[in-house]
């Protein structure tokens, strides 16, 4: 008796657990996700993929979060701008809110080890963005991003969070309460990674790309050059023709990335939140 057909959602989740989107883009342009998974299993000499049970793995993971795929109504259409790097799917809590949240998403991001001035600016910009009806979008990282989420929440507005790990735990771990509060107040939390996946340099970089792609604009409050995920978010935003805005850089070394982007005119100077809103 032949085995039942593998659902597309389970096939995409299985592929996403083992491969990057770019590694599969050519195959998926010619074949369905189910066919690509079966082909990959057949050609896997290690036997690792054959031992993986896509339907069971998906069912277990979806006990705590949803796996959204491009054919779903809630799929963020802006992700198509990533081309071959477009995710195979997104793990989400509060996924039903994504169409509303991403329609006017504005990323507010910056250093984890932020200056006091950066934290104050993050709060001011996030509050203004939220009160103007945009969705503050950020990671849950220490520093600028967490400050942006909390400021929007204080303004009574829902936010969108991007995590560089599975949604079973927060990153950083002691922001578990912040992780829970986002979907509980009408927001959503999304990740490229299935529950149980730990954060790494690779997941941080991929999630920074997702953070830029989900938003119509990125406000870079403060960033160190060549060191922070926030700088990668800014670089991707510029490449995707998203609005890249930045307040005046301070003389602190932690703002040298912002200084460079402004000097190269890749970021638009916004002296205050009102200037940012005018451009949005």
URJOTA-V633652 format. One record per residue. RES is the residue in one letter. PHI is phi in radians with two decimals (* if undefined). PSI is psi as a letter, one per 30 degrees, with the letter a starting at -180 (* if undefined). OMEGA is omega in degrees with one decimal (* if undefined). Layout:
res = (RES	RES)
phi = (PHI	PHI)
psi = (PSI	PSI)
omega = (OMEGA	OMEGA)
//
This chain:
res = (X	X	X	X	X	X	X	X	X	X	X	X	X	X	X	X	X	X	X	X	X	X	X	X	X	X	X	X	X	X	X	X	X	X	X	X	X	X	X	X	X	X	X	X	X	X	X	X	X	X	X	X	X	X	X	X	X	X	X	X	X	X	X	X	X	X	X	X	X	X	X	X	X	X	X	X	X	X	X	X	X	X	X	X	X	X	X	X	X	X	X	X	X	X	X	X	X	X	X	X	X	X	X	X	X	X	X	X	X	X	X	X	X	X	X	X	X	X	X	X	X	X	X	X	X	X	X	X	X	X	X	X	X	X	X	X	X	X	X	X	X	X	X	X	X	X	X	X	X	X	X	X	X	X	X	X	X	X	X	X	X	X	X	X	X	X	X	X	X	X	X	X	X	X	X	X	X	X	X	X	X	X	X	X	X	X	X	X	X	X	X	X	X	X	X	X	X	X	X	X	X	X	X	X	X	X	X	X	X	X	X	X	X	X	X	X	X	X	X	X	X	X	X	X	X	X	X	X	X	X	X	X	X	X	X	X	X	X	X	X	X	X	X	X	X	X	X	X	X	X	X	X	X	X	X	X	X	X	X	X	X	X	X	X	X	X	X	X	X	X	X	X	X	X	X	X	X	X	X	X)
phi = (*	-1.16	-1.26	-1.10	-1.10	-1.37	-1.08	-1.03	-1.05	-1.18	-1.14	-1.14	-1.10	-1.15	-1.11	-1.13	-1.27	-2.14	-2.42	-1.43	-1.01	-1.09	-1.21	-1.97	-0.97	-1.12	-1.19	-1.23	-1.26	-1.93	-2.38	-1.28	-1.05	-1.09	-1.16	-1.14	-1.07	-1.09	-1.11	-1.14	-1.10	-1.08	-1.71	-1.59	-1.23	-1.31	1.42	-1.12	-1.22	-1.12	-1.40	-1.40	-1.92	-0.94	-1.17	-1.16	-1.07	-1.14	-1.06	-1.17	-1.17	-1.37	-1.23	-2.05	-2.77	-1.59	-1.99	-1.74	-2.16	-1.00	-1.39	-1.35	-1.11	-1.46	-1.15	-1.25	-1.14	-1.09	-1.18	-1.07	-1.12	-1.36	1.05	-1.14	-1.63	-1.07	-1.03	-1.28	-3.11	-2.27	-1.48	-2.56	-2.00	1.34	-1.05	-1.12	-1.50	-1.03	-0.99	-1.20	-1.20	-1.46	-1.08	-2.38	-1.32	-2.28	-1.38	-2.10	-2.51	2.97	-1.05	-1.33	-1.57	-1.57	-1.27	-1.08	-1.10	-1.16	-1.10	-1.09	-1.15	-1.02	-1.12	-1.19	-1.17	-1.12	-1.08	-1.13	-1.06	-1.15	-1.18	-1.46	1.70	-1.56	-1.69	-1.17	-2.17	-2.87	-1.45	-1.77	-1.11	-0.99	1.46	-1.04	-1.12	-1.10	-1.09	-1.14	-1.01	-1.17	-1.14	-1.12	-1.10	-1.12	-1.44	1.39	-2.03	-1.31	-2.20	-2.13	-2.00	-2.04	-1.90	-1.61	-2.70	-1.10	-1.37	-1.33	-2.48	-1.41	-2.39	-1.24	-1.05	-1.44	-1.78	-1.06	-1.15	-1.14	-1.02	-1.20	-1.26	-1.12	-1.21	-1.18	-1.93	1.62	-1.65	-2.54	-2.15	-2.25	-2.64	-1.43	-2.10	-1.20	-0.92	1.70	-1.40	-1.50	-1.28	-2.66	-1.02	-1.17	-1.24	-1.11	-1.20	-1.12	-1.25	-1.12	-1.11	-1.06	-1.04	-1.26	-1.18	-1.24	-1.79	-1.50	-2.71	-2.16	-1.83	-1.64	-1.25	-2.92	-2.66	-1.38	-1.30	1.09	-2.29	-1.75	-1.07	-1.05	-1.17	-1.15	-1.02	-1.12	-1.08	-1.15	-1.00	-1.12	-1.15	-1.58	1.08	-1.39	-1.09	-2.03	-2.03	-2.64	-1.24	-0.97	-1.29	-1.46	-1.45	-1.19	-1.04	-1.24	-1.94	-1.18	-1.20	-1.07	-1.01	-1.14	-1.11	-1.22	-1.12	-1.42	1.03	-1.54	-2.02	-1.63	-1.24	-2.17	-1.08	-2.71	-1.02	-1.08	-1.15	-1.14	-1.12	-1.10	-1.37	-1.39)
psi = (k	l	k	l	k	k	l	e	e	e	e	e	e	e	e	f	f	f	l	l	e	e	f	f	e	e	e	f	f	f	l	l	e	e	e	e	e	e	e	e	e	e	g	j	f	f	f	e	e	f	f	k	j	e	e	e	e	e	e	e	e	g	f	f	l	l	j	k	l	f	f	k	f	f	k	j	f	f	f	f	f	f	b	f	g	k	l	f	l	k	k	k	k	g	f	f	f	e	e	e	e	f	e	h	k	j	k	j	l	a	k	e	i	l	l	e	e	e	e	e	e	e	e	e	e	e	e	e	e	e	f	f	g	l	j	k	k	l	a	g	l	l	b	e	e	e	e	e	e	e	e	e	e	f	g	g	k	l	l	k	k	k	k	g	l	l	g	f	l	l	j	l	e	g	g	e	e	e	e	e	f	e	f	f	g	g	a	l	k	l	l	f	k	l	k	f	k	l	k	l	e	e	e	e	e	e	e	e	e	e	e	e	e	f	l	f	l	k	j	j	e	k	k	k	k	g	e	k	f	e	e	e	e	e	e	e	e	e	e	g	h	l	k	j	k	k	l	k	k	l	f	k	f	f	g	f	e	e	e	e	e	e	e	f	g	f	k	k	k	j	f	l	e	e	e	e	e	e	f	*)
omega = (-177.6	178.3	-179.4	-178.9	179.8	178.8	-179.6	-178.0	180.0	179.0	179.1	178.8	179.0	178.8	-179.6	180.0	-173.6	-173.9	172.2	178.5	-177.8	-179.1	-176.4	-170.9	-177.9	179.8	-178.7	175.6	-177.0	-172.8	176.8	177.9	178.5	-179.4	179.7	178.4	-179.4	177.1	-179.9	178.0	-178.8	-175.4	-179.9	-177.5	-179.3	-176.6	-177.4	-178.2	179.7	180.0	-178.4	-177.8	-172.2	-176.8	178.9	-179.8	179.7	-179.3	179.6	-178.4	-177.1	170.2	-177.3	179.9	-179.4	168.7	-175.1	-178.9	-173.4	179.5	178.8	178.0	-177.5	-177.9	178.4	-174.7	-179.5	-178.0	177.1	179.4	179.9	177.7	-178.1	177.8	178.4	-176.9	174.6	179.5	178.0	169.8	-173.3	162.8	-174.4	-175.7	179.6	-179.0	-172.6	179.7	179.5	-175.1	-175.8	-179.9	-179.2	-177.1	176.4	-179.7	173.5	-172.4	-179.6	-175.1	170.0	174.6	-170.7	173.7	177.7	178.5	179.7	178.3	179.0	178.5	179.5	179.7	-178.4	-179.3	-179.1	178.3	-179.3	179.7	-178.7	-178.1	177.7	176.2	176.0	178.7	175.6	-176.8	-176.2	169.2	174.6	-174.5	172.1	172.8	-171.6	-172.4	179.0	178.2	179.2	177.4	-175.6	178.5	178.1	178.5	178.0	176.9	178.2	-176.8	178.0	179.8	176.6	-177.9	176.6	-179.3	177.9	-179.9	176.1	-174.7	177.4	178.4	177.7	170.9	2.5	-172.9	-176.0	171.2	179.9	179.9	177.5	177.0	-178.8	-174.8	-175.2	177.7	-179.1	-179.1	174.7	178.3	179.6	175.0	-178.8	177.8	173.2	-166.1	-179.1	177.9	-178.9	178.9	180.0	177.0	177.6	176.4	-179.7	-178.9	177.3	-178.7	179.3	-179.9	174.7	175.3	178.7	-179.0	178.9	-174.8	-177.3	-171.7	173.6	179.7	175.9	173.9	-179.1	-174.4	-178.7	-179.9	171.6	-179.1	172.5	-175.9	-170.7	173.9	179.9	178.5	176.8	175.7	-179.7	-179.9	179.0	178.9	179.3	-179.6	-179.4	-179.0	169.7	173.2	176.2	-175.2	179.6	172.6	-179.4	179.8	175.6	178.3	179.3	-179.5	-179.3	178.9	-174.7	175.6	176.3	179.2	-178.5	-177.8	177.4	-179.8	179.3	-178.7	173.9	174.1	179.1	-179.8	175.0	-175.1	-177.1	-179.3	179.9	179.0	178.4	-179.2	178.6	179.4	178.3	*)
//
